[in-house]
Amino acid sequence: MEKNIQSEMLEAILEAAVDAIITIDSNGVVQTVNQSAIKLFGYEREQFLNRNISFLMPEPWASEHDAYLAKYQKTGERKIIGIGREVEGLRTDGTTFPMHLSVSEFEVSGKTYYTGILHDMTSRKRAEDALHRSQRMEAIGQLTGGIAHDFNNLLTIITGNLELLSMRLEDDSHKEFLNDAREAAEHGADLTERLLAFARRSVLTPEVVNLNTIIKTTKSMLARTLGENIDIETSLDHGLWDALVDPGQIESVILNLAVNARDAMTNGGKLLIETKNIQFDSKYVETEIGLKPGRYVSLSVSDTGHGMSEAVRDNAFEPFFTTKEKGRGTGLGLSMVYGFAKQSGGHATIYSELGMGSTINIYVPRYDGIDQPKKVARRDDLEIVSGNNETILIVEDDPKVRAITVSRIKSLNYKVIVTNNGTEAIAALQNHNNIDLVFTDLVMPGDVSGYDLVEHVLENFPQIPVLMTSGYAEDLLGNGKLASLNVELLRKPYRQADLSEKLSEAIHSKRKSID
């Protein structure tokens, strides 16, 4: 009676086990399976029994299994038995999945049997793959951000020299050459802007917006851009939550995705733009590194184009990756979309099937109603404002950028004191009592960073205003260090008019606060 109870308990334990458990005889024929094995592989219990275990294995393991088992029984050479290893399983629907297999050997009534404990590693593998993708994208982002920063320094030199040269030229025919060069520099600045967007160091001016409103105003422009052979449809959630995002960047995202979709539909097709509310739970975000559980607003752009292969899909968000013909794309469109989504606190995914089309999904957090940023007016009609012989302390480690900065500021009727780094700047502040403003780079080598210098000025020279400049501008986001220090940042590359306005505003605003 006691043996019957123990047998029932053992059977109950096996059936309740989370992992799949299968026993086979010395010929590899299945003897028992538990409920988890049935659920894992998708067969009924009767379909397991009295079949060779190899039917649960993909090739080449299925064909090699019996030979391996016979060799082990003859020589004792182990590969899995008593060791365990990661293998692949084959479900009834033909799909494969990763699993960890541990095999033990036992005897009953003089006969040898083997027990296999199989742990499904699908979720773990997805999480590992997500982590690897995230780490790869983060590494590429850091590299990209550094490259963009260096290019912005070069563009600052080019733009500054072109503007200074333009002031000295009197022949209008020569100015045409300068204008062409300036347009090329502006195009270079646009490319670095896209790189910075991917690196999540773009300048964003978030506002509380409803994506439906932006889509409705953008739709007519898309119709003109995409052409008559592309049908544009929308499916907008009428109860869509508000989101805190940069509306200009959302427009760029929609346009980028629409143009990509058009290029994938060479013979025409349908473009569908959808919005909806979505809530991600902790289970979903386990496989999406960097995404937090919560409520999001979803923007999806779908096409009926040729679709992407798995290899293309896995690399589509990386900068400079493109399947288009040479000269037809920079490979920065989708990377910019990805960077914008991540920098906005959201996420981006791709679903695609060859011959069926693609869907790009953008998720941005729902606006929580706590902090609504002030709208920033964008001005393109700035006039150059000259100084009144004030003294500006310039802090810049790049010698060429430093030289052009000195020339540009002097041309605005300012005096200058020039230093190469934060340490020299602190010494200059001690030795000169006539400094009216500190103009410093944000990223500098040495022990004193741009942030350290700003904090030193605010603490020891509160009467002196500070203006910072950078090719990154990653902290111009309302909750970064610059916002907490209440310091303005001028983004490289900048125009002479931008420089003059920022210098004048900083000096005069400080004077008003002192008065």
Secondary structure, 3 states (H helix, E strand, C coil): CHHHHHHHHHHHHHHHCCCEEEEEECCCEEEEECHHHHHHHCCCHHHHCCCEHHHHCCCCHHHHHHHHHHHHHHHCCCCCECCCEEEEEECCCCCEEEEEEEEEEEEECCEEEEEEEEEECHHHHHHHHHHHHHHHHHHHHHHHHHHHHHHHHHHHHHHHHHHHHHHHCCCHHHHHHHHHHHHHHHHHHHHHHHHHHHCCCCCCCCEEECHHHHHHHHHHHHHHHHCCCEEEEEECCCCCCCEEECHHHHHHHHHHHHHHHHHHCCCCEEEEEEEEEEEECHHHHCCCCCCCCEEEEEEEEEECCCCCCHHHHHHCCCCCCCCCCCCCCCCCHHHHHHHHHHHCCCEEEEEEECCCEEEEEEEEEECCCCCCCCCCCCCCCCCCCCCCCCEEEEECCCHHHHHHHHHHHHHCCCEEEEECCHHHHHHHHHHCCCCCEEEEECCCCCCCCHHHHHHHHHHHCCCCCEEEEECCCCCCCCCCHHHHHCCEEEECCCCHHHHHHHHHHHHHHHHHHHC
